[in-house]
């Protein structure tokens, strides 16, 4: 396998995983915000997990974007 092919596949995988993590984490945060506190529900666990997931998803998106840029720059040589 070509190293640039591996890097391109890694960047696509990181972007896809990061996007999926960010979307699911956003759903957790929304679920935490819609908790019915009058009924004794608390949205804190979902909100905290969602915030952690958003940071993780953002990091994966940044890594995927950086890898994609590196692949694009190496192809111009």
C-alpha positions in Angstrom: 0.0 0.0 0.0 1.1 3.5 -0.8 1.9 5.7 2.3 -0.2 8.5 0.9 -3.1 6.1 0.4 -2.8 5.1 4.1 -2.7 8.7 5.2 -5.7 9.6 3.1 -7.6 6.6 4.5 -6.6 7.7 8.0 -7.7 11.2 7.5 -11.1 10.1 6.1 -11.5 7.8 9.0 -10.6 10.5 11.6 -13.0 12.9 9.9 -15.8 10.4 9.8 -15.3 9.3 13.4 -15.0 12.9 14.6 -18.1 14.0 12.8 -20.1 11.0 14.2 -18.8 11.6 17.7 -19.6 15.3 17.5 -23.2 14.7 16.3 -23.9 12.0 18.9 -22.4 14.2 21.6 -24.6 17.2 20.5 -27.6 14.9 20.9 -26.5 14.1 24.4 -26.2 17.7 25.3 -29.6 18.5 23.9 -31.0 15.5 25.8 -29.4 16.9 29.0 -30.9 20.3 28.4 -34.4 18.9 27.9 -34.5 17.0 31.2 -37.6 17.6 33.3 -36.2 18.8 36.6 -39.7 19.1 38.1 -40.1 15.3 37.8 -36.7 14.7 39.4 -34.7 14.1 36.3 -31.3 15.6 36.0 -29.5 16.2 32.7 -26.1 16.5 34.3 -24.7 13.0 33.3 -25.8 13.4 29.7 -24.6 17.0 29.5 -21.1 16.1 30.9 -20.7 13.1 28.6 -21.9 15.2 25.7 -19.3 18.0 26.5 -16.5 15.4 26.8 -17.6 13.9 23.5 -17.7 17.3 21.8 -14.1 17.9 22.8 -13.1 14.4 21.5 -15.1 14.9 18.3 -13.5 18.3 17.7 -10.1 16.9 18.3 -10.7 14.0 15.8 -12.1 16.5 13.2 -8.9 18.7 13.6 -6.6 15.7 13.2 -8.5 14.5 10.1 -8.4 18.0 8.6 -4.7 18.3 9.3 -4.0 14.9 7.8 -6.0 15.7 4.7 -4.0 19.0 4.3 -0.7 17.1 4.7 -1.8 14.6 2.0 -2.8 17.4 -0.3 0.5 19.3 0.2 2.6 16.1 -0.3 0.8 15.5 -3.6 1.9 18.8 -5.1 5.6 18.0 -4.9 
